[in-house]
Amino acid sequence: MRTLWARAGAALACVVALLCVPSATRAQLISDQPPPEIRGLEITTKLGSRLPLDLKFTDSSGKQVKLGSLFHKGRPVVMAMVYFRCPLLCPKVREEIISALNKLDFTVGTEFDVVIASFDSRDGPRDADRAKIDTLMLYERVTSEPVRKGWTFLTGEAENDRALADALGFPYRFLPESGEFSHGTALFVLTGEGVISRCYPMLPYEPKDVRLALVEAAGGKIGTLLDRLTLWCYHSTAEGKFLISPMRVMQIGAVLSAAVVLIFVGVTAGRDAMRRRSWRSPVAEAAGGTSAGEGAPAPGTPGEIRPGALGGGVGLEKAMGQAR
């Protein structure tokens, strides 16, 4: 029994000692700072910046291409940077991109293009080709020639990889002890001129946001009238999320209300005009069936009295005979 009480007392003493440790010391035990491997790797938003389109890379077929040749004027581009040997995060990024694009009624290679660029200079065309084959198998469209050309997987020299990543605001760091890279995640939407339009740094990528970003980057050349109206009613956050704008909704409500009032006034005025045209006075009908004010003699001027105008010609002759 004494041993049991001794152990309980020792445990209580440890708890009291921990509670008495200064707060600064406790803060060192549980740090709110990110690990050194990922510190300083936050995505930098560079909306409105143009990519260096003269950079050269190698595509999945082994052909050397200029970055600018992958941008077609008027057609937006979805871009992401990964490395093809990545064991965990990069495959997840590609999976989320495909999942979001599968939910769109836009098709890669027709309304927009996709460029996946590696930042690992150890990756080669064979790695890019394997990644492209895997992607096309998961992309829920018929693998037509436009679709195949719409997906581009790039590898390149270390300096070109770094130049593209810096232009996008996408940092990464090589870890010599593991031979892997430390990096974040980001999906970029660019205009057909290579200008960064939107950036999505967080997983997953919402199909609604990606769709509106593509419509915006295309300048309204893709999508429907409803897409453009929806885009006008929304505003975007720093993370690229599109949220409805109360002010825009109020403006649309005011315009619709004014339109309803104008339509009501127009319909009412039209009905009144039709009623006035269809109305005929008894005198005008007796005089010849003309509408009131149409073909009637002007006031104060002599007018011809027809025999039938005052009850028929026979009654008029009888009245004249009695007068004689």
C-alpha positions in Angstrom: 0.0 0.0 0.0 2.8 2.3 0.9 4.4 1.7 -2.5 1.1 2.5 -4.3 0.8 5.8 -2.4 4.4 6.6 -3.1 3.9 6.2 -6.9 0.7 8.3 -6.8 2.6 11.1 -5.0 5.4 11.0 -7.5 3.0 11.3 -10.4 1.2 14.2 -8.7 4.5 15.9 -8.2 5.3 15.6 -11.9 2.0 17.1 -12.9 2.5 20.1 -10.5 6.1 20.5 -11.9 4.8 20.7 -15.5 2.1 23.2 -14.6 4.7 25.4 -12.9 6.9 25.4 -16.0 7.1 29.0 -17.5 4.9 29.6 -20.5 7.9 30.3 -22.8 9.3 26.9 -22.0 5.9 25.3 -22.8 5.8 27.2 -26.1 9.0 25.6 -27.1 7.5 22.1 -26.6 4.6 22.8 -28.9 5.6 25.2 -31.7 3.1 27.0 -33.9 5.8 27.5 -36.6 5.8 25.2 -39.7 8.7 22.7 -40.0 11.9 24.1 -41.4 11.5 22.0 -44.6 8.4 23.9 -45.7 9.1 27.3 -44.1 9.1 30.1 -46.6 7.3 28.1 -49.3 4.1 30.0 -49.3 2.5 30.7 -52.8 3.0 34.3 -53.9 0.0 35.6 -55.9 1.2 37.4 -59.1 -2.1 38.0 -60.8 -1.8 40.1 -63.9 1.9 39.1 -64.5 2.9 37.6 -67.9 5.0 34.5 -68.0 8.3 34.4 -69.8 7.0 32.8 -73.0 10.4 32.4 -74.6 11.4 29.7 -72.1 12.2 26.3 -73.7 11.1 22.9 -72.4 10.8 19.4 -73.7 7.3 17.8 -74.0 6.3 14.2 -73.5 7.3 13.2 -77.1 10.8 14.5 -76.6 10.2 17.6 -78.8 11.6 20.9 -77.6 8.9 23.6 -77.4 8.7 27.2 -76.5 6.4 28.0 -73.7 4.7 30.6 -75.8 3.7 28.0 -78.5 1.3 26.4 -75.9 -0.8 29.6 -75.6 -3.4 30.3 -78.3 -4.9 33.7 -78.3 -8.3 33.7 -76.8 -8.0 30.2 -75.3 -7.2 30.0 -71.5 -4.7 27.6 -70.0 -4.8 25.7 -66.7 -1.3 25.2 -65.4 0.3 23.4 -62.5 3.9 22.6 -61.4 4.7 19.2 -60.0 7.5 16.7 -60.3 6.7 13.3 -61.8 8.7 11.2 -59.3 6.9 12.7 -56.3 5.7 9.9 -54.1 2.6 11.5 -52.5 1.6 15.2 -53.0 2.0 15.7 -56.8 -0.1 12.6 -57.8 -2.8 14.0 -55.5 -2.6 17.4 -57.2 -3.0 15.8 -60.7 -5.9 13.7 -59.4 -7.7 16.8 -58.0 -7.1 18.7 -61.3 -8.6 15.8 -63.3 -11.5 15.5 -60.9 -12.4 19.2 -61.3 -12.1 19.2 -65.0 -14.2 16.1 -65.4 -17.1 18.0 -63.8 -16.9 20.8 -66.4 -18.8 20.8 -69.7 -15.7 22.4 -71.3 -13.3 20.1 -73.1 -9.5 20.2 -72.9 -8.1 21.0 -76.4 -11.3 22.8 -77.5 -12.3 25.5 -75.0 -9.0 25.5 -73.0 -5.6 23.7 -72.6 -3.7 22.2 -69.7 0.0 22.4 -69.1 1.7 20.3 -66.4 5.3 21.3 -65.9 7.9 19.5 -63.8 10.3 21.5 -61.6 12.7 18.5 -61.2 15.4 18.6 -63.8 15.9 14.8 -63.3 12.5 14.2 -64.9 12.6 13.4 -68.6 10.3 12.9 -71.6 9.6 9.3 -70.5 8.4 10.4 -67.1 6.2 13.1 -68.7 4.8 10.6 -71.2 3.9 8.1 -68.4 2.2 10.9 -66.5 0.2 11.9 -69.6 -0.9 8.4 -70.3 -2.2 8.0 -66.7 -4.0 11.4 -67.0 -5.7 10.6 -70.3 -7.0 7.3 -68.8 -8.6 9.3 -65.9 -9.9 12.2 -68.0 -13.5 11.3 -68.8 -13.5 12.4 -72.5 -12.9 10.5 -75.7 -9.1 10.7 -76.3 -9.4 12.5 -79.6 -6.5 14.3 -81.3 -7.6 17.7 -79.9 -7.8 16.3 -76.4 -4.4 14.6 -76.7 -2.8 17.8 -77.9 -4.7 19.8 -75.3 -2.8 18.1 -72.4 0.9 19.0 -72.4 3.5 17.6 -69.9 6.8 19.4 -69.8 10.3 18.8 -68.4 13.2 21.1 -68.7 16.6 22.4 -67.4 16.9 23.5 -63.8 17.2 27.2 -64.7 14.1 27.2 -66.9 12.1 25.3 -64.2 13.1 27.9 -61.7 12.3 30.8 -64.0 8.8 29.5 -64.7 8.2 28.8 -61.0 9.4 32.3 -60.0 7.1 33.8 -62.6 4.2 31.9 -61.2 5.0 32.6 -57.6 5.5 28.9 -56.9 8.4 28.2 -54.5 10.0 24.8 -54.0 13.1 23.5 -52.2 15.3 20.4 -52.9 16.0 18.3 -49.8 19.5 16.6 -50.3 19.1 14.2 -47.4 16.0 12.6 -48.9 16.5 13.4 -52.6 12.9 14.8 -52.7 11.4 18.3 -53.0 9.5 20.3 -50.5 6.8 22.4 -52.1 3.2 23.5 -51.9 0.2 23.0 -54.2 -1.3 25.5 -56.7 -3.5 25.5 -59.8 -3.1 28.6 -62.1 -5.5 29.8 -64.7 -3.9 32.0 -67.4 -5.2 33.9 -70.4 -4.4 33.0 -74.0 -1.7 35.7 -73.8 0.1 34.0 -70.9 -1.1 36.4 -68.2 -1.9 34.9 -64.8 -5.6 35.4 -64.2 -6.3 33.2 -61.1 -4.4 31.1 -58.6 -5.8 28.3 -56.4 -3.3 27.4 -53.7 -5.5 25.0 -51.7 -6.9 21.5 -52.4 -9.5 20.6 -53.5 -10.1 22.7 -56.6 -13.8 23.6 -56.9 -15.3 23.0 -60.4 -17.5 26.1 -60.1 -14.4 28.3 -59.4 -12.4 26.8 -62.1 -15.2 27.2 -64.6 -15.8 30.9 -63.8 -12.0 31.4 -63.9 -11.8 29.9 -67.4 -14.8 32.1 -68.6 -13.0 35.2 -67.1 -9.6 34.3 -68.6 -11.2 33.8 -72.0 -12.9 37.2 -71.9 -16.3 35.6 -72.2 -15.4 33.8 -75.4 -16.3 30.5 -73.9 -19.3 29.5 -71.7 -22.9 30.7 -71.8 -24.6 34.0 -71.3 -25.6 32.7 -67.8 -21.8 32.1 -67.1 -21.0 35.7 -67.9 -24.0 37.0 -65.9 -22.9 34.8 -63.0 -19.4 36.1 -63.3 -20.6 39.7 -63.2 -22.6 38.9 -60.0 -19.6 37.4 -58.2 -16.4 38.8 -56.7 -13.3 36.7 -56.1 -11.3 36.3 -52.9 -7.5 36.2 -52.5 -7.7 32.4 -52.8 -9.5 32.7 -56.1 -12.9 31.7 -54.7 -15.9 33.3 -56.4 -18.5 34.6 -54.0 -21.8 36.3 -54.8 -21.7 40.1 -54.5 -24.7 41.6 -52.7 -24.3 44.9 -54.4 -24.4 43.3 -57.9 -27.5 41.4 -56.9 -29.2 44.6 -55.8 -28.2 46.3 -59.1 -29.8 43.4 -61.1 -32.9 43.6 -58.9 -33.2 47.4 -59.6 -32.8 46.8 -63.4 -35.4 44.1 -63.4 -37.8 46.1 -61.4 -37.5 49.1 -63.7 -38.0 46.8 -66.7 -41.2 45.4 -65.2 -42.5 48.9 -64.6 -41.7 50.0 -68.2 -43.4 46.9 -69.6 -46.5 47.5 -67.5 -46.7 51.2 -68.5 -46.2 50.2 -72.2 -48.9 47.5 -72.1 -51.4 49.9 -70.3 -50.8 52.7 -72.8 -51.2 50.3 -75.7 -54.6 49.1 -74.4 -55.8 52.7 -73.9 -54.8 53.6 -77.5 -56.7 50.5 -78.9 -59.8 51.5 -76.9 -59.7 55.1 -78.2 -59.4 53.8 -81.8 -62.3 51.4 -81.4 -64.7 53.8 -79.8 -67.3 55.4 -82.2 -69.9 58.0 -81.2 -73.6 57.4 -82.2 -73.7 60.6 -84.3 -70.6 59.6 -86.2 -72.1 56.1 -86.9 -75.4 57.7 -88.1 -73.4 60.1 -90.3 -71.6 57.3 -92.1 -69.9 54.9 -89.7 -66.8 57.0 -89.1 -65.1 57.2 -85.7 -65.5 60.2 -83.5 -63.6 63.0 -84.9 -62.9 61.2 -88.2 -64.6 62.7 -91.3 -67.1 64.7 -89.2 -67.7 68.4 -90.1 -65.8 70.9 -88.2 -67.9 72.8 -85.5 -69.5 75.9 -86.9 -69.3 74.9 -90.6 -72.2 73.9 -92.7 -72.5 70.1 -93.2 -74.6 68.0 -95.4 -77.5 66.3 -93.6 -78.2 63.0 -95.2 -81.8 61.7 -95.3 -81.0 58.8 -93.0 -79.2 60.8 -90.4 -82.3 61.9 -88.5 -84.3 58.7 -88.6 -84.7 58.0 -92.3 -85.7 59.9 -95.4 -89.5 59.3 -95.1 -89.7 60.9 -91.7 -87.8 63.9 -92.9 -90.2 64.4 -95.9 -93.3 64.3 -93.7 -91.8 66.9 -91.4 -91.1 69.2 -94.3 -94.7 68.7 -95.7 -96.3 69.7 -92.4 -94.1 72.7 -92.2 -95.5 73.9 -95.6 
